[in-house]
Amino acid sequence: MIRLIGGAHSDVGQVRANNQDAALSDPACAVFAVADGMGGHRGGEVASALALSTLSRQVRSDAPAGGALASVDGLVDAVLGANEAVFGEARGNSELHGMGTTLCAVALVGPAGAQHVAIVNVGDSRVYLLRDGALEQLTEDHSLVQSLVRDGQLTADEAAVHPQRNILTRVIGVEPDVEVDWWERPAVAGDRYLLCSDGLFNEVPDGRIAATLRQLADPTEAATTLVAMANDGGGRDNVTCVVVDVVDDDGGAAAPADPGPTAAAALATSLAPPAPPPEPVPRRFTGRVVAFLIVLVALAGATVFAVRLWARNNYFVAVDNGTVSVFRGRPDGILWFDPEVVDATDVRVSALTQAQQELVNEGFSTSSHAEALRWVTLLTTPTTVPPAVTTTTARSATTTSTTVPGGGSSSSAPTTVAPTSVVPVAPTSAPAAAPDPAAAPTPAVAALGAAGAADAPPATAAPGA
């Protein structure tokens, strides 16, 4: 007599916070399944567990005691019942709205002596068959990339790494009706079926899966090892494996004790109200925290002091209420340090020449208070630069005549008078004081001298002799 025995294992993986997968291992009714839930707050967990508990309950009600379903239609009807249960729960609970799940299952169907293995699938969880050491994928993923592969727009290798490979085109519980794919295979002793969520085949290549199924005879050990391999490969998703062996009465394999539908316990857990989050533990001020705060305050104080010192050691000349004044600080201010007037002169801007007003508008900045005052003094001191003047008389020729006795006259050769030159000397001024090396004019001060020369009246030449 043909029987199905199996083992299951599920794990949250290395990245996810909760496990939305569920597994069903029910050897008493010879039905095994995997569901991979999806949805927001607890939705995926509820959808997968509810789908498998509904599937198991309906198979148990339709199959004779200790027997198998009459045909594959009974397994398809159980999947449709699971779809109605998940869809109804989502409609009646706003927190679960939009939840859904994949579902793949195998079951023994048909009368004794003419039994088959029925396979059903909705979504992208998979069923594989290992026969004579060769691994074959029986189900077809209901996903966007698989439809592109079927249409010839993608290769299988491209689909395996496509960024939209997780977009499903068919799931349990999202619509009131769902189309179920189904197959029948002869029940051949020695065949091994693997049901798994995408957390396995996205992390472990088919070759390693096949090698593990060939090497490990115990179904539970094989399922547990495959889950561990997926976690070692990255574990980026929940991972669930169910390994099912086809045996007969003389196959020497003992059926494991009936664990009942494993999804029932998961359903009860998922529908229970979530435990309140633990209350936050107040943080204590340790010596390290206090030291860190002291350093922060010290750095902030040093920064403010440096900015203030830099601002107060700067002076500039500008206009304040129509007069030329000396300010301390930065012209535009910095942080909350505004410039302040330190010397308000009586020099009105309206009394300055055009060139002097332009210099004031351009501004003058220095780090010395004395230099700023000197700049204002030079601004208002007129400067005269007398030019050198030279006057020269032209050459002239003079002819003299001499009276000769006898009434005649005779002329002599012209006599040339040497020209004279007169060079007037500029009026002398008081002797200049010795220059002070420390008071060398800056470029701005030199510009002030040029401005004064430009506005001074022209020099007058001294009269010639």
Order of alpha helices (4+ residues) and beta strands (2+ residues): beta-beta-beta-alpha-alpha-beta-beta-beta-beta-beta-alpha-alpha-beta-beta-alpha-alpha-alpha-beta-alpha-alpha-beta-beta-beta-alpha-beta-alpha-beta-beta-beta-beta-beta-beta-alpha
